[in-house]
């Protein structure tokens, strides 16, 4: 299973994955998000998923600094 850092690098290379992640950030709780990551093959624990959900606006705006699409 891939780790969190793999997810970070994968979303910078895969526009579809980036879009999926940002969509899920808006619709899932951190526990649901962690389970979804596991379904996608990424081992992202609930604590890290919670941080992502809490900072979802910053994640989505990462396109402005060249980290996404």
SVG drawing of the C-alpha trace seen along z (x, -y; Angstrom):
<svg xmlns="http://www.w3.org/2000/svg" viewBox="-21 -31 27 33">
<polyline fill="none" stroke="black" stroke-width="0.4" points="0.0,0.0 1.2,-3.5 2.1,-6.0 0.9,-9.6 3.9,-11.0 3.0,-8.8 -0.5,-10.4 1.1,-13.9 3.3,-13.2 0.6,-11.3 -1.9,-14.2 0.7,-16.5 1.0,-14.2 -2.6,-13.0 -5.3,-15.7 -8.1,-13.1 -6.8,-12.1 -6.3,-15.7 -10.0,-16.4 -11.2,-13.3 -9.3,-14.2 -10.5,-17.8 -14.1,-16.6 -13.9,-14.1 -12.5,-16.7 -15.7,-18.6 -18.1,-15.7 -16.5,-13.3 -15.6,-13.3 -12.0,-12.6 -12.9,-8.9 -14.7,-8.4 -11.8,-10.1 -9.3,-7.8 -11.3,-4.8 -11.6,-6.2 -7.8,-6.6 -7.4,-3.0 -9.8,-1.9 -7.6,-3.9 -4.5,-2.1 -3.1,-4.8 -2.4,-4.3 -3.5,-7.7 -4.5,-7.5 -7.4,-9.4 -5.2,-12.0 -3.7,-13.0 -7.1,-12.9 -8.5,-15.2 -5.7,-17.7 -6.6,-17.5 -10.3,-18.1 -9.5,-21.0 -7.3,-22.6 -9.3,-21.7 -9.5,-25.3 -5.7,-25.5 -5.4,-22.2 -7.7,-23.3 -5.9,-26.6 -2.6,-24.7 -3.2,-25.1 -2.2,-28.7 1.3,-27.8 1.8,-25.1 1.1,-22.0 -2.0,-20.8 -3.9,-21.6"/>
</svg>
